[in-house]
Amino acid sequence: MARTAVAYSTLSTNSNLSDPAGTSVSSGAGNGGQVAKAAPELTLIRLSNASGGSGTATLLAGTYPPALAAGQGNLVVTVANSGTQWIGPIESGRFLQSDGSLIVETSVAMTMTAFKVPRH
């Protein structure tokens, strides 16, 4: 399988927020979710796990250039079964890929939602 494209759910100011369903992503190296044309510092990622067991989500270190701090490595978070974990805001200098995307790989199938915080 390949990485699943995860579109932004844009947050709006002064509005009633609905809870988007998110995008199902498969597990394993080379799989997971990818947010294209990312704005890392304005991005929050929500990961929900209903796989039946605990799993990990890995935000992959970016490529140099543009990610000057990619040498700091990946960010790995544990997501308990029936749990939700949030990542962000995300540092572009560490996690931005050369194609301008962000990549999250998971050890179990999860639901991933990318939120874009508006700038005003």
N, C-alpha and C positions, 0 to 999 in steps of 0.2 A: 504494500500500500504506500501511498504518498502522503505528504502533509496536506492537511485540510485547510482551505482558505477560511479565515475567520474575519468577518466584516466588523467594522466598528458599530457599536451602539452609542450614538452621540447623546450625551447628557445635555439638557437645556436648562438655562437659568429660569427661575421663577415659574416653574411648571410642575405639573403632577407627573411623577416618574412611574413608569410601568416597569415591571420586572421582566426583561427579555429572557427567552428560553435558552439562548446560547447555541453553540455548535458542538455536536458530538465529534470527538477526535479519537482516533485509534492509538494504541500503545506501541512502544518500541522505537528503537533508533531509526531515524529517517521518517518517522511518522509524527503524529501530534498535530499541532496547529501552527499556522503562520499568518501573521498580520502584515499585509502588504502596505506600502506607503505609510509606514508608521510615524507617529509623532510621539516618541518614547516618553518625554517628560510630561506629556499630557495624557498618558495611557495608564489605565488600571486594568489588570486582568483578573477575572474571577474564574476559579477552577472548582468544579463540583464533582464529587466522586460518589458514584452509586454502583461500583463494580462488585461489591461483596467483600472487598478487602482493602487494606490500606495501600496507598501507592505514592509515588513521587512524581513531581513535575519539575522539569529542568528547563530554565530559561537559558538558552545557549549564549555563550559569550559571542560577541560580534567578530567581525573581521577587520583587520587593520590594513589600510584605512577603510572606513571612517572611524572605527571604534578604537580610539587611542589607548583606552584602559582595558582592552580585551584580555590582556595577560592576567587579569585578576580572576579569570575563569568563569565558569557557569554558576548560576544560582539555583540551588536545589531546595525545594520545599516539600514537606510531607503533607499529604492530604488524606485524612482518615476516611474510612468507609462512612458513607452518609454525611461526609463533612464538606465544608467549603473553605477555600484558602484564597486570599487576595495577594497579588503582587503589584507593586507600583507605588508611586510613579517610578518610571523606569529610566535609568541613566543611559542616554544614547552613546556616550563615550565608552561604555562597557558592553552594551548589548546590541547595537545596531549592526545589521548585516550589510554587506556591500551592495545589495540590491534595495536597501532601504526598508527591509522588513525586520520583524521580531519573530523568533522561533521558540516554541515551547514543545518539548518532547515529554511524553508521559509513560510511566511504567505500567499503567492500567488504563482502560478506556475511561475518559472523563468528558465532561461538558465544559467548554471554554467560552467565555464571553469577554470581549475587549471593549472597554468603555473609553471614550474620548471626552476629556474634560474641556469645556469651552473656555476660551480666553476672551476676556472682555476688558 
